[in-house]
Amino acid sequence: MANSVESMIKKTFTAVAEGLQDGSIGVKPKIGITGMGSEHGEENAMKAAVEAARAGVDVYYIGSLEHPEVTTVHVADDEEGHKKMEEMVDAGELDGAVTMHFPFPIGVSTVGRAITPAKAHEMFLATTTGTSSTERVEGMVLNAIYGIITAKTCGVENPTVGIANVDGARQTEKILKELQDNGYGIKFAESSRADGGCVMRGNDLLQASADVMVMDSLTGNLMCKIFSSYTTGGSFEAMGYGYGPGIGEGYKKLIMIVSRASGAPVIANAIKYAAQLVRGGVFKVAEKEFQAANNAGLKRILDERKESLAAAAGAASAEAVTAPPAEPTTSQIPGIEVMDLEDAQHSLWKEGIYAESGMGCTGPIIKVNDAKLEAAKEILKKGGYIQ
């Protein structure tokens, strides 16, 4: 018992010392907000700044308005405001900033934070703007890690991860489960639907069946807009925390994105979201999480995928595949990525198994003759199309 108490005391004092050193405790996070450019006027942004200041954030309002509870950095227009914001973040005068647009480099994308309508649960949308990778599945795998980083920084100790049922979901699932098998600590969510699994349906997004919902950034952007403004008709984003921070390996600039349609409640939450990330030491969390993922073979797996895609593209261009004689196809094989559906079908044709592609209630399927179902599954497993 004594050793346990001593250990707790030691951990507490260590955390306090680290917090004082990196500024995560003892001082208010300094967060900037660019106020010009909103569709709802500067007053909307200033209202948000004041609300966040009253919640314990040291807010720097970059624009033309003033209020006694925030610090105003005067600029002439939106362009000058963005330039000033970047200068202050780069110089360390701000711990982070909230703005309406930002040119993130490839490899960095933003993790949104929404309040879902079914049960009013919070859910991290990974991701909502930016481009993690120019290759879709690789991007979604990275998005999952970005979402985990952000959720952990915000106090979700062991976030559950679900993958939205979009193009690339099954291949993303396969890679993430390989990382899990290699020792990366990822906890998968379970769909609320009867067939379960970590690939999420639309129902799961409404219910927040996962703490972190993985998707491509265009889908994430759409979901963020819908979750924030479904009660207002779309012109005023009233709920949630905005489109979130730009996250990427080695990226250490805390820039949060909101929309020109974001209302004061969302902007205020975005400022508080930024402050929470500062207090939680987001860059330290990111470094630790990337190290764990890389130790589990992340870079190797993604590099092997690129090589496989290149080889498959070359083979496909050099070889024409003819379908075997048609036969009844009443057995279904689910779990195939829609982008791989044609290749999966052709892989069976090459082995003399007639197969048809289709779309089932849970996504793409391959249909084969009942007598050849097990043989077809083995071929598809060897080809990496199903698990």
C-alpha angles and dihedrals in degrees: 000000000000091000090050092052092046090050092051092049091048092050091048094051091044090052091048092050092049091046092052090047097050096035096244092126134027095037135060115254110250108229126177126209125195105219103188124086099041117137086224097054135250092288088067092056093044091052088055092047092054093048091051092046090055088052092060105272123130097229125199111197111206107201141060104294128089136207129172093235097056136048113245121212104196119225132166100228147350094278093052089046093057092046091051092047092054092047092052094047092047091049093050092244087123127039089209143335142223118220142157099241137010135173102236116188121247107278094043125090136160130257111217126205121214139178108227120223102225098062104358090245122154117243131184113227110212102223136002110160135012130038122274091185138350088233109077102220094042088051092052092048089053090045089059091055092046090052093049091051093051095045092049091049088053092054104267096134099195108012120200115234126214129178118221112235096252132123108303097025098119095046089047089052091051094053094044091050090050088054089049091051088051092056105271107142103234121150114206122216123229121233116244089226120099095254092055123192131135095273102098129219126211089267090061092054090054091048097040091235087172131043089218118036112197122210142130114288096249091056089043091052090053092048092049091053093048095047092048099047110023090111095050104046094255104285096094123041102216107165138053135022104287130247096318140218127331107249128188140139109285093001111133107173115105106215119159123200129218129168130252084242093054114121126218094268092057094044091049090051090048090055091049090045088055091050090050090053090051092050091046093051097240095187092053091048090049093051092051094046095048090049090053093047093047091048086056090056103264097149093042093050093049092047091050089050091054091050091048092050091050092049092047092050090052093047093048093053092050099046133058117204124211122203118242118237111299120257136169112294110197101142119084130210112198131185098068120136111246091230089055096045098100093044090050091051092049091049088061093045089055089058092050096257115131110225137173129201125227146150121260129190091271098040141282120000140184116221121209139164114284092239092056099043098106094044090050092051091053092051091049092048092052089050092052094242096120135017 
